[in-house]
Amino acid sequence: MKNTRIERLFEHTKLLCFGRYVLTVPVDSRLAFGRDFPTLPNQAIHIQKVMNAERAKILAAYKTAEITYFGEGPAPNTWLIRSYEDKFAKKLELEGFDVYYIVGPHIFIGGGATAKSTNSTADSILQRAIDVAANLRVRTPDEVPTEQGLCHEFGFRRLDGTRGNVLTQVGLHMAALPDVVFSVESNQTVNTRFAGNSDGLLKLIADRKREAGSRYPKLTTLREGRKNVHGWNGEESLVRRADGTHDFEWMFIGENGGSVARPGNLDVTMHTKVMADRIGAAPASSLDDEEAIALWDRLLDGLKFRVAVPGAPAEAVAIQ
C-alpha cells in the first residue's frame, strides 16, 4: 500500500550512479562512497608533492627499501613509482607499482605488485595502467553516463559489460530525512565456498540468535522472508529496535565467484535514527513503521543496473 508522505518525497527524483548500479532517489539526495577508486580530489597540481611524500614513506618503512623508478608513467598524464619493500622483496622479485592518474583536477591512485602466484608481471601491471588511463575521465556527482563502465565518486571508467568491479560500497543520504541512511554493498567475486559466505540472511540471523541466547536484543519484527528484487532472489529482515531505530536488511547470495549480473553477494541495509554516523544516536526516528517500510520498498525497487549487462533481465536495467 502506498504511503502519502513517501509518495510526496518521490514526486521529483533523479538517478545517482555508483559502480554499475543506480538508485532512483529524491532530488535532494547524495551518495557517500565507501570503497572506491582511491582519489585525491583537486590535488592534481600537487602531484610532485604527493609522489615525494609516498617515496619518503616507502623508504622510511624499512632500511633496505629501494626505489627502482620515479617519474612519468606508461601513458600520458600518468606518473609512476616502482619499488621494493625491502631486500627480501627484491630477492623474491616482488616489485611494487604506485600509479598516479591525472584526470582533470584530480589524482586517481592505482597500481599493484608483481607476484608469481597470480601471474602478475611488470608488463601486465603497466598494460593495465595504460588501459585505465585511456578509459578514465572526470564525472560530476549527478552525471549518469549511458555507456558501459563504472561510476566512481569523482570519475567514470569505461569498461566492457562482461567485466566488473570486485567491491562497491555507498551510503545514500536524503536531505528530507537526515537520520536515514540507505546503504548498498556489492561484492562480485566473493568466494561462497568459504564457511558463512553461502549462508542466506535468515540463516545468519538464526545463528546469531542461537549463539546470543538470552543476550539477543529484543526486536519487533515488521517483515521477514524471501524478497525478489529485479531477479535477485534474496531475503530480507525488517525490524525495529527497542529504542525506535529501524534496522532493515536485504541480502542476495549468488554463485561462487559471481558475475556482473549476479554478484556473489549483494547486501542492502537501511537504518533510521542515525546521527554523526552512529546508529541510534539521533533523538528519534523521522519515520514511523509504515513510512519506513514504504521508503525501503521504494528505494529497493530503484536499485538497478545503470545500463544493460550480460545476463541481467530488462527489469533490472534503468537506462534501456
C-alpha positions as CSV (number, residue, x, y, z in Angstrom):
1,M,0.0,0.0,0.0
2,K,1.3,3.4,-0.9
3,N,2.3,5.9,1.8
4,T,1.3,9.5,1.2
5,R,4.4,11.0,2.8
6,I,6.8,8.8,0.9
7,E,5.0,9.3,-2.4
8,R,5.3,13.0,-1.9
9,L,9.0,12.6,-1.2
10,F,9.5,10.9,-4.5
11,E,7.4,13.3,-6.6
12,H,10.7,14.7,-8.1
13,T,13.5,12.1,-8.5
14,K,16.9,11.6,-10.1
15,L,19.3,8.8,-10.7
16,L,22.6,8.5,-8.8
17,C,25.2,6.0,-10.1
18,F,27.9,4.0,-8.4
19,G,29.8,1.1,-9.9
20,R,27.5,-0.4,-12.4
21,Y,24.4,0.5,-10.4
22,V,22.0,3.3,-10.0
23,L,19.4,4.3,-7.3
24,T,16.3,6.3,-8.0
25,V,16.2,8.9,-5.2
26,P,14.6,12.2,-4.2
27,V,16.2,15.1,-6.0
28,D,17.8,16.4,-2.8
29,S,19.9,13.3,-2.2
30,R,23.6,12.5,-2.3
31,L,25.8,9.4,-2.2
32,A,28.7,8.9,0.2
33,F,31.2,6.4,-1.4
34,G,32.9,3.8,0.8
35,R,35.3,1.5,-1.1
36,D,36.1,3.3,-4.4
37,F,38.9,4.2,-6.7
38,P,41.3,5.9,-4.3
39,T,41.2,9.6,-5.2
40,L,42.8,12.9,-4.1
41,P,40.2,15.4,-5.3
42,N,41.5,18.7,-6.7
43,Q,45.2,17.7,-5.9
44,A,46.5,17.3,-9.5
45,I,48.6,20.5,-9.2
46,H,50.4,18.9,-6.2
47,I,51.3,15.6,-7.9
48,Q,55.1,16.1,-7.3
49,K,54.5,16.8,-3.6
50,V,52.2,13.7,-3.4
51,M,54.8,11.5,-5.1
52,N,57.6,12.8,-2.9
53,A,55.6,12.0,0.2
54,E,55.0,8.5,-1.0
55,R,58.7,7.9,-1.8
56,A,59.6,9.1,1.6
57,K,57.1,6.8,3.2
58,I,58.4,3.8,1.3
59,L,62.0,4.4,2.2
60,A,61.1,5.1,5.9
61,A,59.3,1.8,6.3
62,Y,62.3,-0.5,6.0
63,K,66.1,0.2,5.9
64,T,66.6,-1.9,2.8
65,A,63.6,-0.5,0.9
66,E,64.6,0.6,-2.7
67,I,63.0,2.9,-5.2
68,T,63.6,1.5,-8.7
69,Y,61.8,4.1,-10.8
70,F,60.3,7.6,-10.0
71,G,58.9,9.6,-12.9
72,E,56.4,9.7,-15.7
73,G,54.2,6.7,-16.2
74,P,53.5,4.4,-19.2
75,A,50.7,6.6,-20.6
76,P,50.0,10.3,-20.9
77,N,49.0,12.1,-17.7
78,T,50.3,9.2,-15.5
79,W,53.1,9.1,-13.0
80,L,54.8,6.0,-11.6
81,I,56.8,4.8,-8.6
82,R,58.3,1.4,-8.7
83,S,59.9,0.0,-5.5
84,Y,61.0,-3.0,-3.4
85,E,59.7,-3.0,0.1
86,D,62.9,-4.5,1.4
87,K,65.8,-6.7,0.4
88,F,63.7,-9.9,0.7
89,A,61.1,-8.5,-1.7
90,K,63.8,-7.7,-4.2
91,K,65.2,-11.2,-3.8
92,L,61.8,-12.7,-4.5
93,E,61.2,-10.2,-7.3
94,L,58.1,-8.8,-5.6
95,E,58.1,-5.2,-7.0
96,G,55.5,-2.7,-6.1
97,F,53.9,-0.2,-8.5
98,D,52.2,3.0,-7.5
99,V,50.4,4.6,-10.4
100,Y,49.0,8.1,-10.3
101,Y,46.4,9.1,-12.9
102,I,45.9,12.8,-13.5
103,V,42.3,13.2,-14.6
104,G,41.1,16.8,-14.8
105,P,41.8,18.4,-11.3
106,H,42.0,15.0,-9.6
107,I,44.6,12.3,-8.8
108,F,43.4,8.7,-9.0
109,I,45.7,6.2,-7.4
110,G,46.2,2.6,-8.6
111,G,48.9,0.1,-9.0
112,G,49.8,-3.4,-7.9
113,A,52.7,-5.7,-7.3
114,T,54.4,-8.5,-9.2
115,A,53.6,-12.0,-7.9
116,K,54.2,-15.4,-9.5
117,S,51.2,-16.8,-7.7
118,T,48.8,-14.6,-9.6
119,N,50.9,-14.3,-12.9
120,S,51.2,-10.6,-12.1
121,T,54.1,-9.2,-14.0
122,A,55.6,-5.8,-14.6
123,D,54.3,-5.8,-18.1
124,S,50.8,-6.8,-17.1
125,I,50.6,-4.1,-14.4
126,L,51.9,-1.4,-16.9
127,Q,49.5,-2.5,-19.6
128,R,46.6,-2.3,-17.1
129,A,47.7,1.2,-16.2
130,I,47.7,2.2,-19.9
131,D,44.2,0.7,-20.3
132,V,42.8,2.5,-17.2
133,A,44.4,5.8,-18.3
134,A,42.7,5.6,-21.7
135,N,39.3,5.0,-20.3
136,L,39.1,7.1,-17.1
137,R,37.5,10.5,-17.1
138,V,36.0,13.1,-14.8
139,R,32.4,12.6,-13.6
140,T,30.3,15.2,-11.7
141,P,28.1,13.7,-8.9
142,D,24.8,14.0,-10.8
143,E,26.1,12.8,-14.2
144,V,24.7,9.4,-15.2
145,P,26.7,8.1,-18.2
146,T,24.9,5.9,-20.7
147,E,27.9,3.8,-21.8
148,Q,29.3,0.7,-20.2
149,G,31.5,1.2,-17.3
150,L,31.9,2.1,-13.6
151,C,30.8,5.2,-11.8
152,H,33.3,6.5,-9.2
153,E,32.8,9.4,-6.9
154,F,34.9,11.7,-9.0
155,G,35.2,9.8,-12.2
156,F,33.9,7.3,-14.7
157,R,35.8,4.4,-16.2
158,R,34.7,2.9,-19.5
159,L,34.6,-0.9,-19.1
160,D,33.1,-3.7,-21.0
161,G,29.9,-5.2,-19.6
162,T,31.4,-8.6,-19.1
163,R,33.9,-7.3,-16.7
164,G,33.1,-6.0,-13.3
165,N,34.4,-4.4,-10.1
166,V,35.2,-6.5,-7.1
167,L,33.6,-4.4,-4.4
168,T,31.2,-1.4,-4.4
169,Q,30.1,0.4,-1.2
170,V,27.9,3.5,-1.0
171,G,25.5,5.2,1.5
172,L,22.6,7.3,0.4
173,H,21.7,10.4,2.4
174,M,18.4,12.3,1.8
175,A,18.1,15.9,2.9
176,A,14.5,15.5,3.9
177,L,15.3,12.5,6.2
178,P,18.7,13.4,7.8
179,D,18.6,10.5,10.2
180,V,18.1,7.8,7.5
181,V,20.9,6.0,5.8
182,F,20.4,3.5,3.0
183,S,23.5,1.5,2.1
184,V,24.4,-0.9,-0.7
185,E,27.4,-3.2,-0.9
186,S,28.1,-5.4,-3.9
187,N,31.0,-7.9,-3.8
188,Q,31.1,-9.6,-7.2
189,T,33.8,-12.2,-6.7
190,V,33.2,-13.3,-3.1
191,N,34.1,-16.9,-2.5
192,T,30.8,-18.5,-1.4
193,R,32.6,-21.8,-0.7
194,F,34.0,-20.4,2.5
195,A,32.1,-21.1,5.6
196,G,29.4,-18.5,6.2
197,N,29.7,-16.8,2.8
198,S,27.0,-19.0,1.2
199,D,24.5,-18.6,4.1
200,G,21.4,-16.6,3.4
201,L,20.4,-13.6,5.6
202,L,17.7,-15.6,7.6
203,K,20.2,-18.3,8.5
204,L,22.7,-15.8,9.6
205,I,20.1,-14.1,11.8
206,A,19.0,-17.5,13.2
207,D,22.6,-18.4,14.0
208,R,23.1,-15.1,15.8
209,K,20.0,-15.6,17.9
210,R,21.1,-19.1,18.9
211,E,24.6,-18.0,19.8
212,A,23.5,-15.0,21.8
213,G,20.6,-16.8,23.6
214,S,19.0,-14.5,26.2
215,R,21.5,-11.8,25.4
216,Y,20.0,-11.3,21.9
217,P,18.4,-7.8,21.8
218,K,14.6,-7.5,21.9
219,L,13.4,-6.6,18.5
220,T,10.0,-6.0,16.9
221,T,9.8,-7.9,13.5
222,L,7.9,-5.9,10.9
223,R,8.5,-8.2,7.9
224,E,10.8,-11.1,7.2
225,G,11.2,-13.7,4.5
226,R,12.2,-14.0,0.8
227,K,12.1,-11.0,-1.4
228,N,12.8,-10.9,-5.1
229,V,14.4,-7.7,-6.4
230,H,14.6,-7.5,-10.2
231,G,15.6,-11.1,-10.5
232,W,17.9,-11.2,-7.4
233,N,16.0,-13.7,-5.3
234,G,17.2,-12.7,-1.8
235,E,15.9,-12.5,1.8
236,E,15.0,-9.6,4.0
237,S,14.6,-8.8,7.7
238,L,12.9,-5.6,8.7
239,V,13.0,-5.0,12.5
240,R,12.6,-2.1,15.0
241,R,14.9,-1.9,17.9
242,A,13.7,-1.1,21.4
243,D,14.9,2.5,21.1
244,G,12.9,3.0,17.9
245,T,15.7,2.5,15.4
246,H,14.6,0.8,12.2
247,D,17.2,-1.9,11.2
248,F,16.3,-3.2,7.7
249,E,18.4,-5.6,5.6
250,W,18.1,-7.5,2.3
251,M,20.7,-9.9,1.0
252,F,21.3,-11.8,-2.2
253,I,23.8,-14.6,-2.4
254,G,25.0,-15.5,-5.9
255,E,27.1,-18.4,-7.2
256,N,30.7,-18.8,-6.2
257,G,32.8,-16.1,-7.9
258,G,29.7,-14.4,-9.1
259,S,29.2,-12.5,-12.3
260,V,28.4,-8.9,-13.3
261,A,24.7,-9.6,-13.4
262,R,24.6,-11.9,-10.4
263,P,27.3,-10.9,-7.9
264,G,28.5,-13.3,-5.3
265,N,27.0,-11.1,-2.6
266,L,24.6,-8.1,-2.8
267,D,23.8,-6.6,0.6
268,V,21.4,-3.6,1.3
269,T,20.7,-2.0,4.6
270,M,18.6,0.9,5.9
271,H,18.8,2.5,9.4
272,T,16.8,5.3,10.9
273,K,17.8,7.3,14.0
274,V,21.3,7.9,12.7
275,M,23.3,10.9,13.7
276,A,27.1,11.6,13.2
277,D,27.4,8.1,11.6
278,R,26.2,6.4,14.7
279,I,23.1,4.2,14.5
280,G,20.6,5.0,17.3
281,A,22.3,8.3,18.2
282,A,19.5,10.6,16.9
283,P,16.8,11.6,19.4
284,A,14.1,9.8,17.4
285,S,13.3,8.2,14.1
286,S,11.9,10.6,11.5
287,L,9.8,7.7,10.2
288,D,7.1,5.5,11.7
289,D,6.9,1.8,10.8
290,E,4.6,2.2,7.8
291,E,6.7,5.1,6.4
292,A,10.0,3.2,6.9
293,I,8.7,0.1,5.1
294,A,7.3,2.3,2.2
295,L,10.6,4.1,1.8
296,W,12.5,0.8,2.0
297,D,10.4,-0.8,-0.8
298,R,10.7,2.4,-2.9
299,L,14.5,2.5,-2.7
300,L,15.0,-1.2,-3.2
301,D,12.8,-1.0,-6.3
302,G,15.0,1.8,-7.6
303,L,18.2,-0.2,-7.2
304,K,19.1,-1.3,-10.8
305,F,22.0,-1.6,-13.2
306,R,22.6,1.7,-14.9
307,V,22.8,0.2,-18.4
308,A,22.3,-3.4,-19.6
309,V,24.9,-6.0,-18.7
310,P,25.0,-9.6,-20.0
311,G,22.6,-11.9,-18.1
312,A,20.5,-9.1,-16.5
313,P,16.8,-9.0,-17.2
314,A,15.3,-5.8,-18.6
315,E,13.5,-5.1,-15.3
316,A,16.9,-4.8,-13.6
317,V,18.1,-2.0,-16.0
318,A,17.4,1.7,-15.5
319,I,18.5,3.1,-18.9
320,Q,17.2,0.9,-21.7
